[in-house]
Amino acid sequence: MAEEKKVPVVELSLKEIDAKQVEELVVELARRGYLPSDIGRILRDNYGIPDVKEVTGKKILQILEEHGLAPKIPEDLMHLMKRAVRTWKHLQRHPKDMVSKRGLILIESKIKTLIKYYKKIDRLPPEFEYSRETAEMYIR
């Protein structure tokens, strides 16, 4: 697995924390390269903040969008694309692996469904198209 980035542990109670501090912490972690789910996990585990929305009134992604730090591609779609690229590379090495071939078909079906949904709610531009080449480009 990839190495974990070191995050300083600070003991804070929910009564001591105000919304501004939590927002600054979310922005700082995003600038360090953490994804929204990682930010939530770090805030929960290291800072004792179980729910950012409870403290700030905004979700992590809303805070990132306000500061222009939101990921261009939604996180769940990005993870599926990574999985598809990994499976595709496996199939290039093992072309007779029919179980993985079916798995790739199912993964790509999920990707296309998610893309359709995200276009509908304007999280992705209407011209966004999925292909294995673009997926490989996006995950780098």
N, CA, C and O of each residue as an XYZ file, in Angstrom:
560
protein
N       0.830     -1.184      0.000
C       0.000      0.000      0.000
C       0.874      1.247      0.000
O       2.072      1.180      0.276
N       0.278      2.350     -0.304
C       1.000      3.617     -0.333
C       1.314      4.060      1.088
O       0.615      3.707      2.037
N       2.372      4.834      1.210
C       2.742      5.349      2.520
C       1.749      6.397      2.974
O       1.253      7.189      2.172
N       1.462      6.397      4.261
C       0.579      7.408      4.831
C       1.360      8.695      5.020
O       2.508      8.672      5.464
N       0.745      9.803      4.688
C       1.366     11.096      4.938
C       1.220     11.389      6.425
O       0.194     11.074      7.029
N       2.235     11.985      7.005
C       2.199     12.289      8.427
C       1.325     13.511      8.675
O       1.516     14.560      8.060
N       0.373     13.366      9.574
C      -0.515     14.460      9.954
C      -0.351     14.659     11.447
O      -0.445     13.699     12.212
N      -0.106     15.896     11.877
C       0.065     16.124     13.306
C      -1.224     15.837     14.073
O      -2.317     16.191     13.632
N      -1.076     15.193     15.219
C      -2.224     14.889     16.059
C      -2.384     16.010     17.074
O      -1.444     16.347     17.794
N      -3.572     16.579     17.126
C      -3.857     17.663     18.054
C      -5.106     17.285     18.829
O      -6.120     16.906     18.242
N      -5.031     17.388     20.141
C      -6.182     17.073     20.971
C      -7.067     18.306     21.101
O      -6.653     19.316     21.670
N      -8.267     18.223     20.581
C      -9.232     19.316     20.665
C     -10.581     18.723     21.040
O     -10.902     17.597     20.660
N     -11.355     19.476     21.777
C     -12.712     19.023     22.049
C     -13.661     19.830     21.184
O     -13.323     20.926     20.736
N     -14.842     19.294     20.950
C     -15.801     19.972     20.075
C     -16.198     21.341     20.618
O     -16.576     22.226     19.850
N     -16.115     21.521     21.932
C     -16.479     22.812     22.518
C     -15.432     23.875     22.209
O     -15.758     25.057     22.107
N     -14.158     23.455     22.058
C     -13.078     24.404     21.788
C     -13.027     24.818     20.327
O     -12.485     25.875     20.004
N     -13.575     24.012     19.450
C     -13.435     24.238     18.018
C     -14.574     25.097     17.502
O     -15.741     24.867     17.819
N     -14.216     26.091     16.703
C     -15.261     26.846     16.031
C     -15.225     26.509     14.542
O     -14.276     25.892     14.056
N     -16.249     26.914     13.841
C     -16.409     26.551     12.432
C     -15.243     27.047     11.589
O     -14.812     26.361     10.662
N     -14.733     28.228     11.900
C     -13.642     28.816     11.113
C     -12.388     27.939     11.194
O     -11.725     27.709     10.183
N     -12.065     27.453     12.394
C     -10.891     26.594     12.567
C     -11.027     25.301     11.765
O     -10.073     24.852     11.129
N     -12.208     24.716     11.803
C     -12.426     23.462     11.083
C     -12.302     23.699      9.581
O     -11.698     22.892      8.874
N     -12.870     24.804      9.089
C     -12.756     25.124      7.660
C     -11.296     25.290      7.260
O     -10.873     24.776      6.225
N     -10.522     26.007      8.078
C      -9.101     26.205      7.783
C      -8.361     24.870      7.757
O      -7.487     24.651      6.919
N      -8.717     23.990      8.676
C      -8.101     22.667      8.735
C      -8.442     21.849      7.487
O      -7.575     21.178      6.927
N      -9.696     21.905      7.057
C     -10.122     21.189      5.850
C      -9.356     21.711      4.638
O      -8.879     20.925      3.819
N      -9.237     23.036      4.521
C      -8.533     23.646      3.390
C      -7.054     23.271      3.418
O      -6.471     22.960      2.380
N      -6.448     23.299      4.600
C      -5.029     22.954      4.730
C      -4.778     21.500      4.305
O      -3.827     21.217      3.577
N      -5.632     20.592      4.762
C      -5.469     19.183      4.393
C      -5.686     18.980      2.890
O      -5.006     18.161      2.272
N      -6.621     19.715      2.307
C      -6.856     19.604      0.860
C      -5.645     20.110      0.088
O      -5.280     19.535     -0.937
N      -5.026     21.171      0.567
C      -3.831     21.703     -0.107
C      -2.666     20.731     -0.022
O      -1.789     20.735     -0.886
N      -2.652     19.901      1.010
C      -1.600     18.883      1.134
C      -1.850     17.698      0.206
O      -0.994     16.823      0.075
N      -3.016     17.663     -0.439
C      -3.286     16.607     -1.403
C      -4.231     15.518     -0.934
O      -4.360     14.494     -1.605
N      -4.888     15.705      0.182
C      -5.820     14.700      0.674
C      -7.165     14.814     -0.035
O      -7.604     15.912     -0.376
N      -7.809     13.686     -0.252
C      -9.143     13.639     -0.836
C     -10.177     13.922      0.254
O      -9.862     13.796      1.438
N     -11.402     14.302     -0.115
C     -12.423     14.601      0.897
C     -12.655     13.469      1.900
O     -12.822     13.735      3.090
N     -12.668     12.222      1.448
C     -12.876     11.113      2.384
C     -11.700     10.988      3.353
O     -11.893     10.675      4.527
N     -10.479     11.232      2.861
C      -9.301     11.194      3.731
C      -9.361     12.321      4.759
O      -9.003     12.128      5.921
N      -9.811     13.489      4.329
C      -9.923     14.634      5.235
C     -10.889     14.300      6.360
O     -10.599     14.563      7.527
N     -12.038     13.721      6.016
C     -13.012     13.340      7.036
C     -12.448     12.324      8.010
O     -12.684     12.415      9.215
N     -11.705     11.357      7.495
C     -11.105     10.330      8.356
C     -10.062     10.935      9.286
O     -10.010     10.602     10.469
N      -9.229     11.829      8.746
C      -8.191     12.469      9.555
C      -8.817     13.329     10.648
O      -8.380     13.293     11.798
N      -9.833     14.095     10.290
C     -10.493     14.938     11.286
C     -11.136     14.090     12.380
O     -11.116     14.464     13.553
N     -11.700     12.956     11.997
C     -12.332     12.080     12.982
C     -11.292     11.411     13.881
O     -11.425     11.417     15.105
N     -10.261     10.837     13.270
C      -9.301     10.045     14.031
C      -8.285     10.887     14.790
O      -7.971     10.582     15.941
N      -7.767     11.943     14.166
C      -6.684     12.708     14.776
C      -7.154     13.926     15.557
O      -6.495     14.345     16.508
N      -8.274     14.491     15.169
C      -8.719     15.733     15.796
C      -9.991     15.571     16.614
O     -10.402     16.513     17.292
N     -10.614     14.426     16.572
C     -11.809     14.189     17.366
C     -13.036     14.929     16.864
O     -13.938     15.237     17.643
N     -13.078     15.218     15.565
C     -14.233     15.900     14.982
C     -15.020     14.844     14.212
O     -14.654     14.508     13.086
N     -16.093     14.317     14.797
C     -16.798     13.219     14.144
C     -17.580     13.630     12.903
O     -17.759     12.825     11.989
N     -18.048     14.884     12.863
C     -18.875     15.312     11.741
C     -18.615     16.785     11.445
O     -18.947     17.652     12.254
N     -18.024     17.066     10.293
C     -17.695     18.443      9.913
C     -18.965     19.259      9.742
O     -19.005     20.433     10.111
N     -19.998     18.647      9.186
C     -21.243     19.376      8.948
C     -21.886     19.817     10.264
O     -22.524     20.868     10.324
N     -21.720     19.028     11.294
C     -22.278     19.376     12.601
C     -21.614     20.634     13.165
O     -22.270     21.452     13.810
N     -20.320     20.782     12.921
C     -19.569     21.922     13.450
C     -19.715     23.151     12.563
O     -19.936     24.256     13.059
N     -19.590     22.959     11.239
C     -19.546     24.102     10.321
C     -20.874     24.401      9.636
O     -21.095     25.519      9.171
N     -21.749     23.418      9.572
C     -22.992     23.599      8.826
C     -22.819     23.318      7.344
O     -23.765     23.462      6.570
N     -21.604     22.915      6.937
C     -21.314     22.611      5.532
C     -20.594     21.275      5.447
O     -19.876     20.872      6.362
N     -20.805     20.602      4.327
C     -20.078     19.360      4.091
C     -18.657     19.689      3.639
O     -18.382     20.808      3.206
N     -17.767     18.720      3.740
C     -16.362     18.920      3.359
C     -16.264     19.369      1.906
O     -15.512     20.290      1.589
N     -17.015     18.727      1.032
C     -16.959     19.077     -0.388
C     -17.438     20.509     -0.635
O     -16.905     21.194     -1.509
N     -18.436     20.967      0.122
C     -18.905     22.351     -0.023
C     -17.809     23.334      0.373
O     -17.624     24.359     -0.283
N     -17.090     23.025      1.434
C     -15.989     23.886      1.871
C     -14.910     23.932      0.794
O     -14.387     25.000      0.478
N     -14.581     22.778      0.236
C     -13.553     22.721     -0.806
C     -13.990     23.478     -2.058
O     -13.173     24.144     -2.693
N     -15.263     23.384     -2.417
C     -15.764     24.114     -3.586
C     -15.664     25.620     -3.376
O     -15.322     26.353     -4.304
N     -15.958     26.088     -2.169
C     -15.867     27.522     -1.867
C     -14.447     28.043     -2.044
O     -14.242     29.189     -2.445
N     -13.476     27.200     -1.744
C     -12.072     27.608     -1.826
C     -11.416     27.178     -3.138
O     -10.212     27.363     -3.316
N     -12.189     26.613     -4.049
C     -11.656     26.205     -5.348
C     -10.746     24.994     -5.281
O      -9.868     24.836     -6.130
N     -10.935     24.139     -4.295
C     -10.066     22.978     -4.109
C     -10.785     21.650     -4.342
O     -10.212     20.586     -4.106
N     -12.019     21.704     -4.798
C     -12.779     20.471     -5.010
C     -12.168     19.682     -6.168
O     -11.717     20.272     -7.150
N     -12.151     18.363     -6.058
C     -11.619     17.560     -7.160
C     -12.461     17.745     -8.421
O     -13.679     17.901     -8.345
N     -11.803     17.725     -9.579
C     -12.512     17.920    -10.848
C     -13.428     16.741    -11.167
O     -14.498     16.912    -11.751
N     -12.995     15.556    -10.779
C     -13.800     14.349    -10.983
C     -14.211     13.842     -9.598
O     -13.364     13.749     -8.709
N     -15.484     13.514     -9.397
C     -15.927     13.012     -8.093
C     -15.111     11.796     -7.651
O     -14.663     10.986     -8.462
N     -14.943     11.706     -6.358
C     -14.052     10.701     -5.780
C     -14.473      9.264     -6.095
O     -13.629      8.425     -6.410
N     -15.768      8.981     -6.012
C     -16.212      7.611     -6.281
C     -15.961      7.218     -7.734
O     -15.611      6.073     -8.021
N     -16.138      8.160     -8.639
C     -15.868      7.908    -10.053
C     -14.372      7.693    -10.286
O     -13.977      6.830    -11.069
N     -13.549      8.482     -9.601
C     -12.099      8.350     -9.740
C     -11.633      6.964     -9.277
O     -10.790      6.341     -9.924
N     -12.181      6.489     -8.165
C     -11.788      5.174     -7.660
C     -12.211      4.062     -8.620
O     -11.468      3.104     -8.827
N     -13.394      4.188     -9.202
C     -13.825      3.189    -10.185
C     -12.932      3.215    -11.419
O     -12.618      2.167    -11.985
N     -12.522      4.412    -11.837
C     -11.643      4.523    -13.000
C     -10.284      3.881    -12.707
O      -9.718      3.210    -13.570
N      -9.766      4.081    -11.507
C      -8.501      3.445    -11.126
C      -8.633      1.925    -11.175
O      -7.744      1.223    -11.656
N      -9.763      1.435    -10.666
C     -10.005      0.001    -10.666
C     -10.083     -0.549    -12.085
O      -9.555     -1.622    -12.376
N     -10.746      0.199    -12.968
C     -10.869     -0.232    -14.363
C      -9.502     -0.276    -15.040
O      -9.207     -1.214    -15.781
N      -8.670      0.729    -14.789
C      -7.332      0.759    -15.397
C      -6.491     -0.403    -14.880
O      -5.784     -1.051    -15.652
N      -6.566     -0.667    -13.584
C      -5.828     -1.797    -13.011
C      -6.281     -3.121    -13.630
O      -5.459     -3.972    -13.969
N      -7.590     -3.281    -13.770
C      -8.130     -4.512    -14.351
C      -7.744     -4.631    -15.819
O      -7.439     -5.724    -16.296
N      -7.756     -3.507    -16.538
C      -7.379     -3.510    -17.953
C      -5.915     -3.934    -18.119
O      -5.589     -4.723    -19.006
N      -5.040     -3.404    -17.261
C      -3.623     -3.784    -17.332
C      -3.449     -5.272    -17.022
O      -2.626     -5.950    -17.638
N      -4.226     -5.769    -16.071
C      -4.184     -7.193    -15.738
C      -4.605     -8.027    -16.949
O      -3.997     -9.055    -17.247
N      -5.649     -7.574    -17.641
C      -6.136     -8.316    -18.809
C      -5.149     -8.285    -19.968
O      -5.122     -9.212    -20.778
N      -4.350     -7.250    -20.060
C      -3.332     -7.211    -21.107
C      -2.262     -8.269    -20.851
O      -1.727     -8.858    -21.790
N      -1.952     -8.509    -19.575
C      -0.968     -9.538    -19.223
C      -1.575    -10.940    -19.257
O      -0.887    -11.913    -19.564
N      -2.873    -11.036    -18.938
C      -3.562    -12.330    -18.846
C      -4.836    -12.289    -19.698
O      -5.938    -12.186    -19.159
N      -4.692    -12.367    -21.017
C      -5.846    -12.181    -21.903
C      -6.928    -13.263    -21.797
O      -8.056    -13.038    -22.235
N      -6.612    -14.416    -21.234
C      -7.613    -15.487    -21.143
C      -8.386    -15.467    -19.826
O      -9.200    -16.357    -19.577
N      -8.147    -14.484    -18.999
C      -8.827    -14.387    -17.704
C     -10.235    -13.825    -17.919
O     -10.441    -12.612    -17.893
N     -11.184    -14.714    -18.127
C     -12.553    -14.307    -18.448
C     -13.284    -13.722    -17.234
O     -14.175    -12.887    -17.393
N     -12.919    -14.147    -16.039
C     -13.547    -13.602    -14.838
C     -13.204    -12.120    -14.711
O     -14.070    -11.300    -14.406
N     -11.949    -11.785    -14.943
C     -11.544    -10.380    -14.884
C     -12.151     -9.577    -16.026
O     -12.454     -8.394    -15.873
N     -12.327    -10.229    -17.168
C     -12.943     -9.537    -18.303
C     -14.375     -9.142    -17.953
O     -14.806     -8.024    -18.233
N     -15.098    -10.060    -17.345
C     -16.465     -9.745    -16.908
C     -16.446     -8.671    -15.827
O     -17.296     -7.780    -15.814
N     -15.481     -8.756    -14.929
C     -15.353     -7.729    -13.897
C     -15.136     -6.357    -14.504
O     -15.718     -5.375    -14.044
N     -14.300     -6.279    -15.536
C     -14.048     -5.007    -16.216
C     -15.322     -4.476    -16.867
O     -15.594     -3.276    -16.824
N     -16.098     -5.368    -17.465
C     -17.364     -4.950    -18.079
C     -18.289     -4.356    -17.021
O     -18.924     -3.329    -17.258
N     -18.367     -4.995    -15.860
C     -19.227     -4.497    -14.783
C     -18.728     -3.159    -14.241
O     -19.524     -2.258    -13.980
N     -17.415     -3.029    -14.072
C     -16.834     -1.773    -13.580
C     -17.125     -0.643    -14.559
O     -17.534      0.447    -14.158
N     -16.910     -0.909    -15.848
C     -17.146      0.139    -16.846
C     -18.622      0.497    -16.938
O     -18.961      1.642    -17.236
N     -19.491     -0.454    -16.690
C     -20.920     -0.166    -16.663
C     -21.249      0.784    -15.507
O     -22.025      1.726    -15.668
N     -20.652      0.527    -14.346
C     -20.853      1.418    -13.191
C     -20.319      2.810    -13.488
O     -20.941      3.807    -13.122
N     -19.177      2.880    -14.144
C     -18.575      4.170    -14.492
C     -19.519      4.957    -15.394
O     -19.761      6.142    -15.165
N     -20.047      4.299    -16.416
C     -20.934      4.992    -17.356
C     -22.218      5.451    -16.678
O     -22.730      6.529    -16.983
N     -22.741      4.645    -15.762
C     -23.937      5.040    -15.019
C     -23.648      6.262    -14.152
O     -24.445      7.200    -14.111
N     -22.516      6.252    -13.465
C     -22.145      7.393    -12.621
C     -21.924      8.651    -13.448
O     -22.328      9.740    -13.040
N     -21.287      8.512    -14.605
C     -21.051      9.671    -15.468
C     -22.379     10.275    -15.897
O     -22.542     11.495    -15.893
N     -23.325      9.426    -16.264
C     -24.642      9.919    -16.668
C     -25.297     10.692    -15.510
O     -25.883     11.755    -15.717
N     -25.190     10.149    -14.300
C     -25.762     10.809    -13.123
C     -25.077     12.148    -12.847
O     -25.749     13.152    -12.613
N     -23.751     12.165    -12.874
C     -23.025     13.398    -12.571
C     -23.232     14.472    -13.637
O     -23.200     15.663    -13.327
N     -23.443     14.067    -14.875
C     -23.780     15.049    -15.909
C     -25.160     15.641    -15.632
O     -25.389     16.834    -15.831
N     -26.066     14.797    -15.174
C     -27.437     15.231    -14.896
C     -27.480     16.267    -13.770
O     -28.278     17.203    -13.820
N     -26.626     16.103    -12.757
C     -26.624     17.055    -11.641
C     -25.537     18.120    -11.788
O     -25.260     18.859    -10.843
N     -24.920     18.199    -12.968
C     -23.919     19.226    -13.303
C     -22.640     19.148    -12.484
O     -22.022     20.180    -12.219
N     -22.231     17.964    -12.081
C     -20.935     17.800    -11.426
C     -19.840     17.515    -12.444
O     -18.655     17.687    -12.158
N     -20.244     17.078    -13.638
C     -19.314     16.849    -14.742
C     -19.800     17.652    -15.942
O     -21.004     17.835    -16.121
N     -18.871     18.131    -16.765
C     -19.294     18.861    -17.966
C     -20.018     17.924    -18.944
O     -19.734     16.727    -18.979
N     -20.946     18.464    -19.734
C     -21.718     17.615    -20.661
C     -20.857     16.896    -21.699
O     -21.255     15.850    -22.212
N     -19.685     17.444    -22.012
C     -18.838     16.813    -23.032
C     -17.926     15.723    -22.459
O     -17.164     15.114    -23.210
N     -17.985     15.466    -21.164
C     -17.139     14.452    -20.537
C     -17.516     13.072    -21.067
O     -18.684     12.685    -21.033
N     -16.539     12.347    -21.547
C     -16.749     10.993    -22.061
C     -15.737     10.053    -21.415
O     -14.605     10.444    -21.131
N     -16.152      8.827    -21.190
C     -15.254      7.825    -20.628
C     -14.648      6.981    -21.738
O     -15.347      6.530    -22.646
N     -13.364      6.777    -21.655
C     -12.678      5.765    -22.454
C     -11.509      5.282    -21.603
O     -11.128      5.945    -20.638
N     -10.954      4.165    -21.944
C      -9.848      3.630    -21.144
C      -8.644      4.562    -21.170
O      -7.923      4.680    -20.179
N      -8.428      5.219    -22.296
C      -7.294      6.140    -22.416
C      -7.491      7.370    -21.524
O      -6.562      7.808    -20.847
N      -8.710      7.921    -21.531
C      -8.953      9.101    -20.686
C      -8.898      8.722    -19.211
O      -8.429      9.503    -18.383
N      -9.378      7.522    -18.882
C      -9.318      7.073    -17.491
C      -7.875      6.985    -17.028
O      -7.546      7.397    -15.916
N      -7.017      6.448    -17.881
C      -5.603      6.329    -17.535
C      -4.976      7.713    -17.360
O      -4.135      7.917    -16.485
N      -5.392      8.651    -18.195
C      -4.868     10.009    -18.114
C      -5.313     10.697    -16.815
O      -4.525     11.397    -16.180
N      -6.568     10.496    -16.427
C      -7.097     11.168    -15.242
C      -6.501     10.645    -13.942
O      -6.368     11.401    -12.979
N      -6.143      9.373    -13.899
C      -5.666      8.833    -12.629
C      -4.194      9.110    -12.384
O      -3.692      8.801    -11.304
N      -3.499      9.671    -13.331
C      -2.083      9.983    -13.120
C      -1.902     11.242    -12.363
O      -0.770     11.648    -12.101
